[in-house]
Amino acid sequence: MDALSEVLSICRCERAVTARFTLSEPWALQSKGVSGAMIRMVTGKPYWMQVEDAPPFLVQPDDLVMLPHGSAHVMSSDPGVPPTPFSELIARYRGGPEEDTPFVMTWGGGGGTSTMFSTLTWFSAYCRSTVMAILPRCIHLRASELSVGGGLAGAMHLLVDESLARRSGWKLAAARLADLLLVHILREHLEGEHPRQANWLRGLTHKSVASAIALMHREPARDWTLAELAEAVHMSRSRFSALFASLVGLTPMEYLFRHRMSVAAGLLEERRMPLIEVAEHVGYTSEKAFSRAFARWAGYSPARHAQRVSRLVS
């Protein structure tokens, strides 16, 4: 059973916009943070990255750096170079709306060159509340240590080139390529450094817990009981419950509840189903019961959730 695929099967990129920067030494760029998840890769000269108040670190060619929360950061040819705000350059060089316009820019002092490939991605509600929520503010995947280093670099190149060419269907192609990148990044992150904090990603490192998570994801509407889940993974209820909680940080029933609400949030954002169908999709037989459960999870009603999303994307 491929538990990571089960978890990510409904986690998708809704849109992605890319950029290619030709940066010549000396240079430094500062971002106050963005609303989506940022992925960057460079060829040519290496560069320095500082995320918020953490110490700067060196990024080598073909390394991938992901900022899952769009954190504020500074990139530079040398940490001592005074940075120029990204906002100033975007206002000067961008030719259209951020979400619709790939961005090409040349900047710097004319020395050694770094070519940076960048994509800003906006993921679905489910992905934001489950996957992105547990990731660190920065993931640095070193090309020298990646099992699929060349493949990831190639996927990043393809994503940027597809977007910059703006051929028919480029928006959909860019979003699906971003999905592929996310799968590879999470797999490398999971296999390369086991999570220390209790969460579902750490749960995937144990075969029985991963199987139970996959079952809940496959059938969120099923009236699962602790006994059924324990039996399905061939464990006693007490042993299964204790192991699940130690790795995931939630009881199996708490995890199922949060998963159902995250799925529902994504369906509400899509606005393709009436409320009762959303409720039934995640195991509730009445709108009233579902609305109470969603409000307990989100802090507001399903209707208000849809209104909040409309304001954010308008």
N, C-alpha and C positions, 0 to 999 in steps of 0.2 A: 504494500500500500504506500503510495507516494503522498505522504502527509502534507509536505510543503505545497504540492500542486493543489491538494484539496483546499488548503487555506487561501491560496492565491487565485483560485479559479474565478472568484467574483471580485477580485481586486484589480481594478483596471485604471489606466491613464485616460482621463477625459480629453485632455489636449496637451500639446507640447509645443513649445516655441524654441528655436535653436539660434545659436550665434557662433560666429567664427571671428576670433580676434587675432590679428597679427601684431605682436607686441615686441618692441625692440628696446634693449637695455639703454639707459635705466628706465624702469617704469614701475608704477604702483597704482592699484585701483582699489577703491573702498566701496563696499556695499553695506547699506544699513539693514539689509535683510529683505526677503521677498516672501510672497504669500504661498508659493508652491515649494516643491522640492527641487534642488539644483544639483546637476551632475556635470562634472568638468573633467576634461582630459587634455593633455598638452603633448605636442611633438616639438622637436628642436631642443632649445635650452630648458633646463628645469626651472622651477619657480618656487617661491616661498608662499605658504598659506598660513594665516592666523585667523582662527575662528573665535569670535567674541574675545574673551579675556585669556584664552589659553595661549601657551607659548607657540611661536611659529614653528612650522615643520617644512622640510624640503619635499617637494613633489617632483618625481622623476618622469621623464617621457613615458607615455602609455600607462602611467598610474591612473586609477580612477578615484576621484574624490566626490562623495555624495554628501550633501547637506539636506537631510530628510525634512528638516523644519524650516529651511530657507534662512538659516541663521546669519546674522551680520558677520562679515569677514573682510579681510584685507589680503590681496594677492600682490606679489611684487617680485622683481628681479633680485632685490636685496631688501632685507627688513628695515634698513635705514633710509630708504627712499620715501619722501613725503607722498602720501597717496592722493590721487585725484578721485573725487566722488563719481561713481558710476552714473548717478542721476544726471550729472552735467553732460557726460558723453552721450548718453542715451537720448537726451533732448536734442543734442546737436546732430547725431548721426542716424537715428531711427527714422524710417520713412512712413510709419503707420502705427496702428494700435499694437500694443505689446503682444496680445494674444494671437494676432494674425500676421505679424511681420517678422520674418527671420532677420537677423541683425549681423551686419558685417562691418568691421571697424579695424583701422590701422592706427596704432598709437605707440609713443615712446620716443627715445632719444637717438635712435639710429644705430645702436650697437647690435650685439648678438640677438637673434630672433627666437621667440617662442610663438608657436601657432596653437592657440587655445580653442578647443571645441567645447561648447557649452549647451546644455538643454535645461530649460525651466519647465517642469511638469506639474500638472494639477491632477491629483488622483481623486477617485470616488470617495464618497462619505465612508463607506465600509473600510477602504484602504487607510484613510486618514485616522479613523478611530481604532483600528486594530494593528495594522502594520507600522505606519509612521509613528504612532503614539509611543511605541516601545523602543524605537531606534535611538541611538545616541545622536548628538547634534552634528557629528561628523564621522563618516566612514571613509577611511583611506585604504584602498586596495592597491598594493604594490605590484606592478607588472612582473617583477622578478619572482614573486611568490604566488601568482595566480595560476590555477590549474588550466584556465582558459584565457590567459592574458591576451593572446593575439585575437581571439574571438571577441572579447569584450571591446578591445580597441577598434576592431573592424565594425562591430555593431554601432559604436559611437560615431565613427566616420560616416557610416551609411545613414544614420539618423540625421546628422547635420547636413550631409549632401542632399538627401531626399528633401529635406525642408527647404534648403536654399534654392534648389532647382524649381520648386513650386510647380511641379507637374500635376496633372489631374490626380486627385485623391491624395495629395501630399499630407493633408492634415490627419487623415485616418492612418496613413502609413507611418507618420511620425509618432502618433499615439501608440500604435501597436509595437513599434520598435522600442519605445520607452518601456512598455510592459515587459518586453524581452530583457532589456537591460536590468530592470528591477529584479526579475527572477534570478538572473546571474549574480547580481550584487548581493542579494539576500543569501543565496546559496554559498557564495564565497565567504560572506560574513559569518554564517552559521558554522561552516566547516572549519574555517580558519581560526576562530576564536569563540569558544563556547560562551554563551551569555552567562554572566555571573548573577544577574538579578532574576528573580522568579517571574517568568512571563511565558506566553504560549510558545515563543521561539525557543526558549530553553526546554519546554516540554517536548518539542520535536526531537530532542536528542535521545529520548527514551522510547523504545519501540512501542511499548504498551500504551503509554500516555499519548504518543503520536497517533496511534491507531484510534484511540477514543476521540481525540480531537477531530480526526478525519471523518469519523462516523457522524459526529454532531454537525459538521459542516455539510456533509452529504445529505442529511435529512434533518434540517433545523425544525421542521414542523412536527416531527415525530414526538410523541409524549414519552421522552426518555426518562428512565428512572436510574438511580445510582446502581441498583442491582443489575439492570439490563446492560449498562455500560461495563460494569465490572465483569460480568459473565462473558461479554463479547471479547474482552481482552484477556480472559482466562485468569482472573485474579479475584481474591476475596474482596468484599465491599470495603472493609476497613483498610486493607493494604492498598487497594486502588485509590481510595479517597485520600489517604495520607500521602501517597507518592505524588498524586496529581497536584495536591495543594502545595507540596514542597517545591515542585518544579515550576508550576504555573503561577502560584501565588493566589489562586482562587480554588474553591471547591469545584468539582465537575458541574454541579447545578448552577453555581454562580457564573462559571465560564459560559455555559449554554445560554443563560439569560443575556449576558452581554453580547454574545455572538448574534443571537436573534435580534436584539435591538440595533446592532450595527448593520445587519442585513436590511432591517426595516428602514433605517435612516437612508440607506442608499436607494431603496425603492421609492421612498417619499420624494427624494430629490429628482428621480426620473419622471415623476408625475404621470406614469403610464397606467397605474392601477388605482381603482377606488380604494378607500381606506379599508373596507372589509376584506378585500383581496390581499392587501398588504398584511393585515392581521392574520389571515388564514395561512399565508405563506410562511409565517414564523411561528405557527402553532397556537394561535388564539382564535376562538370561535365567535367572539363578539368584539365590536369596535370599542365598546366601553372598557372591557377588560384590557384590551391592547393599549388604549389611550392612557389608562392609569399606569400600566407597566412602562410605557415609553416615557411618560412624564417623570416617573421615578428614576429612570436611567439618565435622561437628558436634562431634566430640570424644567422642561416646558412641553407643551402638547405637540402631537404630530402636525397639526395645522400650523402652529407657530414655527416649527422646524422648516416646513416648506416655504413659509414667508421669509424666514431668515436667509435661506438659500437664494431665493429670488432676488433679494436685495444685494447679496454678495456678487451675483453673476450679472446683474443688470448694469 
